[in-house]
């Protein structure tokens, strides 16, 4: 999956997707890029038919100023409107703003993938029970919180990911998703093959 975070990267994701039938792409406006053109992102989404709108959302870790948070929320809502109008699911970045993102998403008629989720396990349960998906990265190999999230929600509510090239001391790569699958299987007492089959089907169903 290729994720766009601003108009320039959206175009790169679209072009790269044409090099292989196995590559899917989503186009969006990352919360740290909220000052970029929403209208450009809107036109790219309408023209290029992505499988989802994303990344979009809120980041209260890096955005701490109240006015900037209000502005980024406005952009988040505009992108959700675009997704709703286009009938597309959304990929949500919600760092340190998980509750706020969940509340806002539920105001719109969209399916959401809470990517790289690191919020409260109880919130993960709410997300799953609302029909949305929870993203589990290779943080699950060492984070007690993420392990608790996996314990609390059904396998059918999980999408596996790496968030590469981030989240690793060394360069993270998509192949590391196998480590995610293995750890989920260990936590849930399932065969790796079953976890791989179910989460792959989850991805097909969502995107």
N, C-alpha and C positions, 0 to 999 in steps of 0.2 A: 504494500500500500504506500503510495506517494502522497505526502501531505503538503499542501500549500500553506504558507503563513503570511504572504503578502503578494501583491500583484506580480512582482518579478518572479518570485518562486512559484507562483501559480502557473505561470507560463512555462517554466522549466519542467514542472511536474507533468503538465499536459504533453509537452514534446517528448519527454523521456518515456511516457506511457506508450507511445507509438512504436517503441523499439521491441516490445514484447507483449504478447497477448495475456501473459500472466500478471502484468502490472496494471493495477487499478489506481485511480487518483481521486483525491478530494481537494477542493479549492476553497480557501477561506481567508480570514484576516485574524491572525493571532493577537491576543490581547496586548502583547508588547509592541504590536505593529498597528495599534488602533488609529494612529494619526494618518496612516496611509489612506488612499482613496477607496471609500466604500463603493462608490459608483463604478470604479474600474473593476473591483472584485465582483460586483453584481453582474456587470456585462460579461466577464469571463465565465461566470457560472451559467448564465443564460446561453452563451454561445457554445461552450465546450462540454456540456453534459457530464459533469463529474458524478461519481457514485454517492457523494456526500458533500456537505458544506462543512469545512473545517481545515485547520483548527480555528475555532472561535471560542470565546469565553471570557473569563476574568482571571487576573493574576494579582492577588493581594500580597504576594511575597515581594515582588519588585515594584509594584505600583502602590505606594503608601499615601500619596497626597489625596485628600478627599475630593478635590475638584477633578483630578485626573481619573480617579475611580468612577466618578459620575460620568465623565466623558467616555471612558472605556465601556461602561455599562450601556450607554446609549448605542454605541457601535455594536455591542453584543446583541442588543435587541433588534437592531437593523438587520444584522446577519441572520438572526432567527426568523425574521419576517421574510427574508429572501428564501430561506430554506422551506418555510411553510408554504409560500406561494409556488415554489417549484416542486413541492412534494418530495423533498429530499431529507434524509436523516442528517444529523449533525454530529461532529466530533468535537467534544467539549474539553477545553483546557481549564482546569478549575483550581489552580494551586493556591492554597490557603483561602479559598473562596468557595469551597465545595457546597456548603449549605445555600449560599446566595445563588450559585449557578443552578442548583437543583430547583429552587423556588422559581427562578425566572424561566427556566426551560418548561416547567409545568404550566406556564401561562400560554404556551404555544402548542399547536397540534403538530408536533414533531417527535420522531424517535431519536433518542440521544445515546451516544457512546461516551461515557465519562472516562476519557483517555487518561492513562497513567494515574489512576485514582489512588489517593493516599489520605483520604478523609477518614472519618469515624466509621468503624465497622457497622454501627447501627444505621448510619446514613446509607451505606452500601446496600443494606437490606431494603431500605425505602426505595432506593433507585431501582433495584431489581424488581420489587413488588409493583412498581409503577410501569414496568414493561421496558425499562431502559437497560443498557448494557454497561458493565463495569470492566474497565481495562486493567489487566494484571501484567506487570512488567517483570523483568528479572530482579526487581526489588524484593520479590517474594522469596528469593533464596536467602535473604538475610534480615528482612524487616518483619518483626513480630506483628506489627499492625497489619501489614499486607497479608501475612499468613492467617491472621484472625478474620480478615475480610473473606478470604477463600473458604474458610471453615463455615462462615455464616450464610453465604449465598450459594444458590444451586449452580452447577456446572453450566446449565443452559443460559445463565445470565452473564457468563464470562467471555470476554474476548482477550486472547493472548497477544502480547506485543513486546517490543524491546525499547521503543522510543529512541532507536539508534539515530545518530551516533552518540546520544547522551546517556547518562545514568551508569557509566562504568568508568573505572580508573583507567583502563585501557580503552582503545577505540571500540565502542559497542557496534555490533553487526547484527543484521536480521537473523542470522543463523542461531544466535543466542536464544531465540524463542524456544528452542528445544529444551533449554535449561528451565524455562518457565513451565513448560508442559510437564517435565519430569517432577518438579517440585509440587505442582498442583496435584499430580497423581499420588505423590507421597502423602500429602496432607489429607486427601480424600479417600485414600486407601483403594485407589483404582489402578487399572492397567494404563500404562502410558499410551497405548494404542487407542483406548477408549477416550481418554482426555483429548487426544489429537483429533479423533474423529468428530467428537461433539463440538469442540471449539472451532474446528474448521467449518462445520455446518452452521454454527452460530454466525461466523463471518459471512458465509454465503447468504444466509437469511437476512442479515442486517444491511449488507452493502449490495 
